[in-house]
Each structure stands twice: as structure tokens, then as C-alpha cells.
Amino acid sequence: MLWNTIILAVFLIIVAFYDVRKHKIPNWLNVTGMLTGIFYHLLVNKLDGFLFSIFGLLVGLGIMLVLYVFKAIGAGDVKLFAAIGAISGTLFTLYSIMYSIIFAGIIAIIILIFTKTLLVNLTLAGLHILESIKKKSLTPLDEFKNNISNRFPFIYAVVPGVIVTYYYMFIEVVQKVQ
């Protein structure tokens, strides 16, 4: 458990460094995270650990792939959650995704409030959604995303999402047991 946490923390620190500086998560880094998680769990818990890691990887990959198809996140973020899944397993990954999406929404609202574009962007988003429905095409939403919307590296939401997940899954459980 301790090594698992250390591996995840080191991995996220390195990923955050790359994503903040270059707005891209290198494939070699995500693959390294996935392989490290798989081999660690295989070494420690044999076949059960291997399956734990593979299922976590597949869940992270699958859920985030849906968000990628709708262009809500980048491909690097999909692979990032596959690596988080390989390191931490299915349940941790599910909670991390949920909390990361919540934090992303909070960050987006803060950005919109401080740039004083909240009402303008909400109105434009609504109009583009209606146009997409009318045309039965995602092209208007793509145009909105590429030209109008405010963007930020998803890692800003992932790190607090993982921290909150860790707190609720491990710290609070230990406190309740004591």
C-alpha cells in the first residue's frame, strides 16, 4: 500500500511537471506509468495483482476514452488515467475520475468568473448546442471549443481529484477504524 502510494505520487508529480510546462503528456511517461503499475502488482500479488492492475487500466482507459471522443479531454489524459488505473486499481480510478471532473468544473467556473465571460460563454455554448442539435452534427460544438472556450491543463483537476480520492479511501477509513 505504501509503495503503491509512492509510485502514484511520483508519477503524478512528473506528469504535472510535463503537462503544465508543455501542455502535453508524453506517451513514454504514460506507458512507463502503466507498465510500472502492472509489474509492481504482478510482483507483489501475482495473478491477483496483475488482474487488479489490468482492470484498473481498462476502466481508466474506457471511461476517459468516452470523454476523448466528445473532445472534452486530450489523448494524453486518457492514457494518464489508464496509468493511474494500472497503479491504483479500478475503484480508486473511478473515484479519481469523478473528483477530477468535479474539480475541472469548479476550475472552469472560476476561470469564467474571473475573466468575466461566464454569461457570454454560457450563452454562446447554449447557441452552439442548439445549432448542433438542429444540424445533427458536432461541428458547431467543435468550433465553439476551438475558438471560444477557455482551456486549461486537465492535470490541474487531476491532482486534487487524486488527493481527495486518496483521503476518502484511505485516510478517513483508517480514522473510522481507530
Secondary structure, 3 states (H helix, E strand, C coil): CHHHHHHHHHHHHHHHHHHHHHCCCCHHHHHHHHHHHHHHHHHHHHHHHHHHHHHHHHHHHHHHHHHHHCCCCCHHHHHHHHHHHHHHCHHHHHHHHHHHHHHHHHHHHHHHHHCCCHHHHHHHHHHHHHHHHHHCCCHHHHHHHHHCCCCCCCHHHHHHHHHHHHHHHHHHHHHHHC
